[in-house]
Amino acid sequence: MSHWHYQVMRHKDSLGEDYYAIHEYYNNRGGREAWTENPVDVTGVSIEDLKKSLLCMLHDIDKHGVVDYG
């Protein structure tokens, strides 16, 4: 099964230092990968919606770990 999920990605800044950001990420069983160019914002139309987004992000961080951007 293929689907989008939240993914922590390790980036390098202009000085070569690591920093981390959450992106939406796609990886199907055939090896095709895609991700959003920019990190996602944490926003919602209500407090409950915002909480749900944060919980999904935390779940996906535990499930998918960290990958290198690029």
Distance bins in CASP14 RR format, pairs under 12 A and 6 or more apart:
PFRMAT RR
TARGET T0000
AUTHOR 0000-0000-0000
RMODE 2
METHOD distances of the structure
MODEL  1
1 26 0 0 0 0 0 1 0 0 0 0 0
1 27 0 0 0 0 0 1 0 0 0 0 0
1 28 0 0 0 0 1 0 0 0 0 0 0
1 29 1 0 0 1 0 0 0 0 0 0 0
1 30 0 0 0 0 0 1 0 0 0 0 0
2 25 0 0 0 0 0 1 0 0 0 0 0
2 26 1 0 0 1 0 0 0 0 0 0 0
2 27 1 0 0 1 0 0 0 0 0 0 0
2 28 1 1 0 0 0 0 0 0 0 0 0
2 29 1 0 0 1 0 0 0 0 0 0 0
2 30 0 0 0 0 1 0 0 0 0 0 0
2 31 0 0 0 0 1 0 0 0 0 0 0
2 32 0 0 0 0 1 0 0 0 0 0 0
2 33 0 0 0 0 0 1 0 0 0 0 0
2 34 0 0 0 0 0 1 0 0 0 0 0
3 24 0 0 0 0 0 1 0 0 0 0 0
3 25 0 0 0 0 1 0 0 0 0 0 0
3 26 1 0 0 1 0 0 0 0 0 0 0
3 27 0 0 0 0 1 0 0 0 0 0 0
3 28 0 0 0 0 1 0 0 0 0 0 0
3 29 0 0 0 0 0 1 0 0 0 0 0
3 34 0 0 0 0 0 1 0 0 0 0 0
3 60 0 0 0 0 0 1 0 0 0 0 0
3 64 0 0 0 0 0 1 0 0 0 0 0
4 23 0 0 0 0 1 0 0 0 0 0 0
4 24 1 0 1 0 0 0 0 0 0 0 0
4 25 1 0 0 1 0 0 0 0 0 0 0
4 26 1 0 1 0 0 0 0 0 0 0 0
4 27 0 0 0 0 1 0 0 0 0 0 0
4 28 0 0 0 0 0 1 0 0 0 0 0
4 33 0 0 0 0 0 1 0 0 0 0 0
4 34 0 0 0 0 1 0 0 0 0 0 0
4 35 0 0 0 0 1 0 0 0 0 0 0
4 36 0 0 0 0 1 0 0 0 0 0 0
4 40 0 0 0 0 0 1 0 0 0 0 0
4 56 0 0 0 0 0 1 0 0 0 0 0
4 60 0 0 0 0 1 0 0 0 0 0 0
4 64 0 0 0 0 0 1 0 0 0 0 0
5 22 0 0 0 0 0 1 0 0 0 0 0
5 23 0 0 0 0 1 0 0 0 0 0 0
5 24 1 0 0 1 0 0 0 0 0 0 0
5 25 1 0 1 0 0 0 0 0 0 0 0
5 26 1 0 0 1 0 0 0 0 0 0 0
5 27 0 0 0 0 1 0 0 0 0 0 0
5 28 0 0 0 0 0 1 0 0 0 0 0
5 33 0 0 0 0 0 1 0 0 0 0 0
5 34 0 0 0 0 0 1 0 0 0 0 0
5 35 0 0 0 0 0 1 0 0 0 0 0
5 36 0 0 0 0 0 1 0 0 0 0 0
5 40 0 0 0 0 0 1 0 0 0 0 0
5 56 0 0 0 0 1 0 0 0 0 0 0
5 57 0 0 0 0 1 0 0 0 0 0 0
5 59 0 0 0 0 1 0 0 0 0 0 0
5 60 1 0 1 0 0 0 0 0 0 0 0
5 61 0 0 0 0 1 0 0 0 0 0 0
5 62 0 0 0 0 0 1 0 0 0 0 0
5 63 1 0 0 1 0 0 0 0 0 0 0
5 64 1 0 0 1 0 0 0 0 0 0 0
5 65 0 0 0 0 0 1 0 0 0 0 0
5 67 0 0 0 0 0 1 0 0 0 0 0
6 21 0 0 0 0 0 1 0 0 0 0 0
6 22 1 0 1 0 0 0 0 0 0 0 0
6 23 1 0 0 1 0 0 0 0 0 0 0
6 24 1 0 0 1 0 0 0 0 0 0 0
6 25 1 0 0 1 0 0 0 0 0 0 0
6 26 0 0 0 0 0 1 0 0 0 0 0
6 35 0 0 0 0 0 1 0 0 0 0 0
6 36 0 0 0 0 0 1 0 0 0 0 0
6 39 0 0 0 0 0 1 0 0 0 0 0
6 40 1 0 0 1 0 0 0 0 0 0 0
6 42 0 0 0 0 0 1 0 0 0 0 0
6 53 0 0 0 0 1 0 0 0 0 0 0
6 54 0 0 0 0 1 0 0 0 0 0 0
6 55 0 0 0 0 0 1 0 0 0 0 0
6 56 1 0 0 1 0 0 0 0 0 0 0
6 57 1 0 1 0 0 0 0 0 0 0 0
6 58 0 0 0 0 1 0 0 0 0 0 0
6 59 0 0 0 0 1 0 0 0 0 0 0
6 60 1 1 0 0 0 0 0 0 0 0 0
6 61 1 0 0 1 0 0 0 0 0 0 0
6 62 0 0 0 0 0 1 0 0 0 0 0
6 63 0 0 0 0 1 0 0 0 0 0 0
6 64 1 0 0 1 0 0 0 0 0 0 0
6 65 0 0 0 0 0 1 0 0 0 0 0
6 66 0 0 0 0 0 1 0 0 0 0 0
6 67 0 0 0 0 0 1 0 0 0 0 0
7 20 0 0 0 0 0 1 0 0 0 0 0
7 21 0 0 0 0 1 0 0 0 0 0 0
7 22 1 0 0 1 0 0 0 0 0 0 0
7 23 1 0 1 0 0 0 0 0 0 0 0
7 24 1 0 0 1 0 0 0 0 0 0 0
7 25 1 1 0 0 0 0 0 0 0 0 0
7 26 0 0 0 0 1 0 0 0 0 0 0
7 27 0 0 0 0 1 0 0 0 0 0 0
7 33 0 0 0 0 1 0 0 0 0 0 0
7 34 0 0 0 0 0 1 0 0 0 0 0
7 35 1 0 0 1 0 0 0 0 0 0 0
7 36 0 0 0 0 1 0 0 0 0 0 0
7 39 0 0 0 0 0 1 0 0 0 0 0
7 40 0 0 0 0 1 0 0 0 0 0 0
7 56 0 0 0 0 0 1 0 0 0 0 0
7 57 0 0 0 0 1 0 0 0 0 0 0
7 59 0 0 0 0 0 1 0 0 0 0 0
7 60 1 0 0 1 0 0 0 0 0 0 0
7 61 0 0 0 0 1 0 0 0 0 0 0
7 62 0 0 0 0 0 1 0 0 0 0 0
7 63 0 0 0 0 1 0 0 0 0 0 0
7 64 1 0 1 0 0 0 0 0 0 0 0
7 65 1 0 0 1 0 0 0 0 0 0 0
7 66 0 0 0 0 1 0 0 0 0 0 0
7 67 1 0 0 1 0 0 0 0 0 0 0
7 68 0 0 0 0 0 1 0 0 0 0 0
7 69 0 0 0 0 1 0 0 0 0 0 0
8 18 0 0 0 0 0 1 0 0 0 0 0
8 19 0 0 0 0 0 1 0 0 0 0 0
8 20 1 0 1 0 0 0 0 0 0 0 0
8 21 1 0 0 1 0 0 0 0 0 0 0
8 22 1 0 1 0 0 0 0 0 0 0 0
8 23 0 0 0 0 1 0 0 0 0 0 0
8 24 0 0 0 0 0 1 0 0 0 0 0
8 25 0 0 0 0 1 0 0 0 0 0 0
8 35 0 0 0 0 0 1 0 0 0 0 0
8 39 0 0 0 0 1 0 0 0 0 0 0
8 40 0 0 0 0 0 1 0 0 0 0 0
8 57 0 0 0 0 1 0 0 0 0 0 0
8 58 0 0 0 0 0 1 0 0 0 0 0
8 60 0 0 0 0 1 0 0 0 0 0 0
8 61 1 0 1 0 0 0 0 0 0 0 0
8 62 0 0 0 0 0 1 0 0 0 0 0
8 63 0 0 0 0 0 1 0 0 0 0 0
8 64 1 0 0 1 0 0 0 0 0 0 0
8 65 1 0 1 0 0 0 0 0 0 0 0
8 66 1 0 1 0 0 0 0 0 0 0 0
8 67 1 0 0 1 0 0 0 0 0 0 0
8 68 0 0 0 0 0 1 0 0 0 0 0
8 69 0 0 0 0 1 0 0 0 0 0 0
9 18 0 0 0 0 0 1 0 0 0 0 0
9 19 0 0 0 0 1 0 0 0 0 0 0
9 20 1 0 0 1 0 0 0 0 0 0 0
9 21 1 0 0 1 0 0 0 0 0 0 0
9 22 1 0 0 1 0 0 0 0 0 0 0
9 23 1 0 1 0 0 0 0 0 0 0 0
9 24 0 0 0 0 0 1 0 0 0 0 0
9 25 1 0 0 1 0 0 0 0 0 0 0
9 33 0 0 0 0 0 1 0 0 0 0 0
9 35 1 0 0 1 0 0 0 0 0 0 0
9 36 0 0 0 0 1 0 0 0 0 0 0
9 37 0 0 0 0 0 1 0 0 0 0 0
9 38 0 0 0 0 0 1 0 0 0 0 0
9 39 1 0 0 1 0 0 0 0 0 0 0
9 40 0 0 0 0 0 1 0 0 0 0 0
9 60 0 0 0 0 0 1 0 0 0 0 0
9 61 0 0 0 0 0 1 0 0 0 0 0
9 64 0 0 0 0 0 1 0 0 0 0 0
9 65 0 0 0 0 1 0 0 0 0 0 0
9 66 1 0 0 1 0 0 0 0 0 0 0
9 67 1 0 1 0 0 0 0 0 0 0 0
9 68 1 0 0 1 0 0 0 0 0 0 0
9 69 1 0 1 0 0 0 0 0 0 0 0
9 70 0 0 0 0 1 0 0 0 0 0 0
10 16 0 0 0 0 0 1 0 0 0 0 0
10 17 0 0 0 0 0 1 0 0 0 0 0
10 18 1 0 1 0 0 0 0 0 0 0 0
10 19 1 0 0 1 0 0 0 0 0 0 0
10 20 1 0 1 0 0 0 0 0 0 0 0
10 21 0 0 0 0 1 0 0 0 0 0 0
10 22 0 0 0 0 0 1 0 0 0 0 0
10 23 0 0 0 0 0 1 0 0 0 0 0
10 39 0 0 0 0 0 1 0 0 0 0 0
10 65 0 0 0 0 0 1 0 0 0 0 0
10 66 1 0 1 0 0 0 0 0 0 0 0
10 67 1 0 0 1 0 0 0 0 0 0 0
10 68 1 0 1 0 0 0 0 0 0 0 0
10 69 1 0 0 1 0 0 0 0 0 0 0
10 70 0 0 0 0 1 0 0 0 0 0 0
11 17 0 0 0 0 1 0 0 0 0 0 0
11 18 1 0 0 1 0 0 0 0 0 0 0
11 19 1 0 1 0 0 0 0 0 0 0 0
11 20 1 0 0 1 0 0 0 0 0 0 0
11 21 1 0 0 1 0 0 0 0 0 0 0
11 22 0 0 0 0 0 1 0 0 0 0 0
11 23 0 0 0 0 1 0 0 0 0 0 0
11 35 0 0 0 0 0 1 0 0 0 0 0
11 37 0 0 0 0 0 1 0 0 0 0 0
11 38 0 0 0 0 0 1 0 0 0 0 0
11 39 0 0 0 0 1 0 0 0 0 0 0
11 66 0 0 0 0 0 1 0 0 0 0 0
11 67 0 0 0 0 0 1 0 0 0 0 0
11 68 0 0 0 0 1 0 0 0 0 0 0
11 69 1 0 1 0 0 0 0 0 0 0 0
11 70 0 0 0 0 1 0 0 0 0 0 0
12 18 1 0 0 1 0 0 0 0 0 0 0
12 19 1 0 0 1 0 0 0 0 0 0 0
12 20 0 0 0 0 0 1 0 0 0 0 0
12 21 0 0 0 0 0 1 0 0 0 0 0
12 68 0 0 0 0 1 0 0 0 0 0 0
12 69 1 0 0 1 0 0 0 0 0 0 0
12 70 0 0 0 0 1 0 0 0 0 0 0
13 19 1 0 1 0 0 0 0 0 0 0 0
13 20 0 0 0 0 0 1 0 0 0 0 0
13 21 0 0 0 0 0 1 0 0 0 0 0
13 69 0 0 0 0 0 1 0 0 0 0 0
18 66 0 0 0 0 1 0 0 0 0 0 0
18 68 0 0 0 0 1 0 0 0 0 0 0
18 69 0 0 0 0 0 1 0 0 0 0 0
19 39 0 0 0 0 0 1 0 0 0 0 0
19 66 0 0 0 0 0 1 0 0 0 0 0
19 69 0 0 0 0 1 0 0 0 0 0 0
20 39 0 0 0 0 1 0 0 0 0 0 0
20 61 0 0 0 0 1 0 0 0 0 0 0
20 65 0 0 0 0 0 1 0 0 0 0 0
20 66 1 0 0 1 0 0 0 0 0 0 0
20 67 0 0 0 0 0 1 0 0 0 0 0
20 68 0 0 0 0 0 1 0 0 0 0 0
20 69 0 0 0 0 1 0 0 0 0 0 0
21 35 0 0 0 0 0 1 0 0 0 0 0
21 36 0 0 0 0 1 0 0 0 0 0 0
21 37 0 0 0 0 0 1 0 0 0 0 0
21 38 0 0 0 0 1 0 0 0 0 0 0
21 39 1 1 0 0 0 0 0 0 0 0 0
21 40 0 0 0 0 1 0 0 0 0 0 0
21 41 0 0 0 0 0 1 0 0 0 0 0
21 42 0 0 0 0 0 1 0 0 0 0 0
21 57 0 0 0 0 0 1 0 0 0 0 0
21 61 0 0 0 0 0 1 0 0 0 0 0
21 66 0 0 0 0 0 1 0 0 0 0 0
21 67 0 0 0 0 0 1 0 0 0 0 0
21 68 0 0 0 0 0 1 0 0 0 0 0
21 69 1 0 0 1 0 0 0 0 0 0 0
22 35 0 0 0 0 0 1 0 0 0 0 0
22 36 0 0 0 0 1 0 0 0 0 0 0
22 38 0 0 0 0 0 1 0 0 0 0 0
22 39 1 0 1 0 0 0 0 0 0 0 0
22 40 1 0 1 0 0 0 0 0 0 0 0
22 41 0 0 0 0 1 0 0 0 0 0 0
22 42 0 0 0 0 1 0 0 0 0 0 0
22 53 0 0 0 0 0 1 0 0 0 0 0
22 54 0 0 0 0 0 1 0 0 0 0 0
22 56 0 0 0 0 0 1 0 0 0 0 0
22 57 1 0 1 0 0 0 0 0 0 0 0
22 58 0 0 0 0 1 0 0 0 0 0 0
22 59 0 0 0 0 0 1 0 0 0 0 0
22 60 0 0 0 0 1 0 0 0 0 0 0
22 61 1 0 0 1 0 0 0 0 0 0 0
22 64 0 0 0 0 0 1 0 0 0 0 0
22 65 0 0 0 0 0 1 0 0 0 0 0
22 66 0 0 0 0 0 1 0 0 0 0 0
22 67 0 0 0 0 0 1 0 0 0 0 0
22 69 0 0 0 0 0 1 0 0 0 0 0
23 33 0 0 0 0 0 1 0 0 0 0 0
23 34 0 0 0 0 1 0 0 0 0 0 0
23 35 1 0 1 0 0 0 0 0 0 0 0
23 36 1 0 1 0 0 0 0 0 0 0 0
23 37 0 0 0 0 1 0 0 0 0 0 0
23 38 1 0 0 1 0 0 0 0 0 0 0
23 39 1 0 1 0 0 0 0 0 0 0 0
23 40 1 0 0 1 0 0 0 0 0 0 0
23 41 0 0 0 0 0 1 0 0 0 0 0
23 57 0 0 0 0 0 1 0 0 0 0 0
23 60 0 0 0 0 0 1 0 0 0 0 0
23 61 0 0 0 0 0 1 0 0 0 0 0
23 64 0 0 0 0 0 1 0 0 0 0 0
23 66 0 0 0 0 0 1 0 0 0 0 0
23 67 0 0 0 0 1 0 0 0 0 0 0
23 68 0 0 0 0 0 1 0 0 0 0 0
23 69 1 0 0 1 0 0 0 0 0 0 0
23 70 0 0 0 0 0 1 0 0 0 0 0
24 33 0 0 0 0 0 1 0 0 0 0 0
24 34 0 0 0 0 1 0 0 0 0 0 0
24 35 1 0 0 1 0 0 0 0 0 0 0
24 36 1 0 1 0 0 0 0 0 0 0 0
24 37 0 0 0 0 0 1 0 0 0 0 0
24 38 0 0 0 0 1 0 0 0 0 0 0
24 39 0 0 0 0 1 0 0 0 0 0 0
24 40 1 0 1 0 0 0 0 0 0 0 0
24 41 0 0 0 0 0 1 0 0 0 0 0
24 53 0 0 0 0 0 1 0 0 0 0 0
24 56 0 0 0 0 0 1 0 0 0 0 0
24 57 0 0 0 0 0 1 0 0 0 0 0
24 60 0 0 0 0 1 0 0 0 0 0 0
24 64 0 0 0 0 0 1 0 0 0 0 0
25 32 0 0 0 0 0 1 0 0 0 0 0
25 33 1 0 0 1 0 0 0 0 0 0 0
25 34 1 0 0 1 0 0 0 0 0 0 0
25 35 1 0 1 0 0 0 0 0 0 0 0
25 36 1 0 0 1 0 0 0 0 0 0 0
25 37 0 0 0 0 0 1 0 0 0 0 0
25 39 0 0 0 0 0 1 0 0 0 0 0
25 40 0 0 0 0 0 1 0 0 0 0 0
25 57 0 0 0 0 0 1 0 0 0 0 0
25 60 0 0 0 0 1 0 0 0 0 0 0
25 61 0 0 0 0 0 1 0 0 0 0 0
25 63 0 0 0 0 0 1 0 0 0 0 0
25 64 1 0 0 1 0 0 0 0 0 0 0
25 65 0 0 0 0 0 1 0 0 0 0 0
25 66 0 0 0 0 0 1 0 0 0 0 0
25 67 1 0 0 1 0 0 0 0 0 0 0
25 68 0 0 0 0 0 1 0 0 0 0 0
25 69 0 0 0 0 0 1 0 0 0 0 0
25 70 0 0 0 0 0 1 0 0 0 0 0
26 32 1 0 0 1 0 0 0 0 0 0 0
26 33 1 0 0 1 0 0 0 0 0 0 0
26 34 1 0 1 0 0 0 0 0 0 0 0
26 35 1 0 0 1 0 0 0 0 0 0 0
26 36 0 0 0 0 1 0 0 0 0 0 0
26 64 0 0 0 0 0 1 0 0 0 0 0
26 67 0 0 0 0 0 1 0 0 0 0 0
27 33 1 0 1 0 0 0 0 0 0 0 0
27 34 0 0 0 0 1 0 0 0 0 0 0
27 35 0 0 0 0 1 0 0 0 0 0 0
27 64 0 0 0 0 1 0 0 0 0 0 0
27 67 0 0 0 0 1 0 0 0 0 0 0
28 34 0 0 0 0 1 0 0 0 0 0 0
33 64 0 0 0 0 0 1 0 0 0 0 0
33 67 0 0 0 0 1 0 0 0 0 0 0
33 68 0 0 0 0 0 1 0 0 0 0 0
33 69 0 0 0 0 0 1 0 0 0 0 0
33 70 0 0 0 0 1 0 0 0 0 0 0
34 70 0 0 0 0 0 1 0 0 0 0 0
35 64 0 0 0 0 0 1 0 0 0 0 0
35 67 0 0 0 0 1 0 0 0 0 0 0
35 68 0 0 0 0 0 1 0 0 0 0 0
35 69 1 0 0 1 0 0 0 0 0 0 0
35 70 0 0 0 0 1 0 0 0 0 0 0
36 69 0 0 0 0 0 1 0 0 0 0 0
37 69 0 0 0 0 1 0 0 0 0 0 0
37 70 0 0 0 0 0 1 0 0 0 0 0
38 69 0 0 0 0 0 1 0 0 0 0 0
39 57 0 0 0 0 0 1 0 0 0 0 0
39 69 0 0 0 0 1 0 0 0 0 0 0
40 53 0 0 0 0 1 0 0 0 0 0 0
40 54 0 0 0 0 0 1 0 0 0 0 0
40 56 0 0 0 0 0 1 0 0 0 0 0
40 57 0 0 0 0 1 0 0 0 0 0 0
40 60 0 0 0 0 0 1 0 0 0 0 0
41 50 0 0 0 0 0 1 0 0 0 0 0
41 53 0 0 0 0 1 0 0 0 0 0 0
41 54 0 0 0 0 0 1 0 0 0 0 0
41 57 0 0 0 0 0 1 0 0 0 0 0
42 49 0 0 0 0 0 1 0 0 0 0 0
42 50 1 0 0 1 0 0 0 0 0 0 0
42 51 0 0 0 0 0 1 0 0 0 0 0
42 52 0 0 0 0 0 1 0 0 0 0 0
42 53 1 0 0 1 0 0 0 0 0 0 0
42 54 1 0 0 1 0 0 0 0 0 0 0
42 55 0 0 0 0 0 1 0 0 0 0 0
42 56 0 0 0 0 0 1 0 0 0 0 0
42 57 1 0 0 1 0 0 0 0 0 0 0
42 58 0 0 0 0 0 1 0 0 0 0 0
43 49 0 0 0 0 1 0 0 0 0 0 0
43 50 1 0 0 1 0 0 0 0 0 0 0
43 52 0 0 0 0 0 1 0 0 0 0 0
43 53 1 0 0 1 0 0 0 0 0 0 0
43 54 0 0 0 0 0 1 0 0 0 0 0
44 50 1 0 1 0 0 0 0 0 0 0 0
44 51 0 0 0 0 1 0 0 0 0 0 0
44 52 0 0 0 0 1 0 0 0 0 0 0
44 53 1 0 0 1 0 0 0 0 0 0 0
44 54 0 0 0 0 1 0 0 0 0 0 0
44 56 0 0 0 0 0 1 0 0 0 0 0
45 51 0 0 0 0 0 1 0 0 0 0 0
45 52 0 0 0 0 0 1 0 0 0 0 0
45 53 0 0 0 0 0 1 0 0 0 0 0
46 52 0 0 0 0 1 0 0 0 0 0 0
46 53 0 0 0 0 0 1 0 0 0 0 0
47 53 0 0 0 0 0 1 0 0 0 0 0
47 54 0 0 0 0 0 1 0 0 0 0 0
48 54 0 0 0 0 0 1 0 0 0 0 0
48 55 0 0 0 0 0 1 0 0 0 0 0
49 55 0 0 0 0 0 1 0 0 0 0 0
49 56 0 0 0 0 0 1 0 0 0 0 0
50 56 0 0 0 0 0 1 0 0 0 0 0
50 57 0 0 0 0 0 1 0 0 0 0 0
51 57 0 0 0 0 0 1 0 0 0 0 0
51 58 0 0 0 0 0 1 0 0 0 0 0
52 58 0 0 0 0 0 1 0 0 0 0 0
52 59 0 0 0 0 0 1 0 0 0 0 0
53 59 0 0 0 0 0 1 0 0 0 0 0
53 60 0 0 0 0 0 1 0 0 0 0 0
54 60 0 0 0 0 0 1 0 0 0 0 0
54 61 0 0 0 0 0 1 0 0 0 0 0
55 61 0 0 0 0 0 1 0 0 0 0 0
55 62 0 0 0 0 0 1 0 0 0 0 0
56 62 0 0 0 0 0 1 0 0 0 0 0
56 63 0 0 0 0 0 1 0 0 0 0 0
56 64 0 0 0 0 0 1 0 0 0 0 0
57 63 0 0 0 0 0 1 0 0 0 0 0
57 64 0 0 0 0 0 1 0 0 0 0 0
57 65 0 0 0 0 0 1 0 0 0 0 0
58 64 0 0 0 0 0 1 0 0 0 0 0
58 65 0 0 0 0 0 1 0 0 0 0 0
59 65 0 0 0 0 0 1 0 0 0 0 0
60 66 0 0 0 0 0 1 0 0 0 0 0
60 67 0 0 0 0 0 1 0 0 0 0 0
61 67 0 0 0 0 0 1 0 0 0 0 0
END
